[in-house]
């Protein structure tokens, strides 16, 4: 598995708010998409990240802005 995006912070939390407020993600709740590995704080954030359209793009924008 590749190094996690966002320094291992929860990708779903990043999709909702600023990077400095996002908790650390957990390797057991990882998701690989297009060769990138995303960590999540739990199973529910991981599921919501997959279900809510635009989550990945919002997380990437917030991370780049941090």
N, C-alpha and C positions, 0 to 999 in steps of 0.2 A: 504494500500500500504506500502511496506517495505521501510526502510531507503534507500536513493539513493546511488548507487555506486559512487566512486570517489569524495566523499564529496560534491556531487551535481554539480560537474563541467560538462560541455557539453561533453558527451561521444564521439560524432563525432569529436570534436576538439581534444580530446585526441588521437583519432586514427590517426590524421594527424601530431601532433607535441607534444612538451613538456608540461608536466602538468602545469608548471607555466605560460604558455601562454593561457591555456584553459579558456574561460569565464565561468561564472556561468550558470548552466542550469536552466530551468523554470519548475515548477511542472506541468503546463498545457501542456507541451510537453514531458511527461514521457512515457516510454515504459517498459513493464515488459517482461523479457525473462528468462526462467528457474528459476523463483523465485527471480530474481534480478531486481531492478528498476534502470533504466538509465534515466537521465535528459538530455535535449537538449536545445540549445539556441533558437531554433525555429522549425517550421514544416519542412523546407527544410533539415537542418542537420539530423533531425530524419529520414526522408525518405532516405537520402543518406546512413545513418548508416545501414539501413535495406537492401538496394540494393547492396552496395559494399561488396563483399565477404571479410571476415577476419577483418572487422572493429572492432568487439568486442574483438577479440584476440589481435589486435594491441593496442587498448586502454588499455587493462589489462596489457600488457607488459610495456607500457610507464608509467602507474600508479605505477607499482611495482618498476620500475627503479628510480622513483622520490624520 
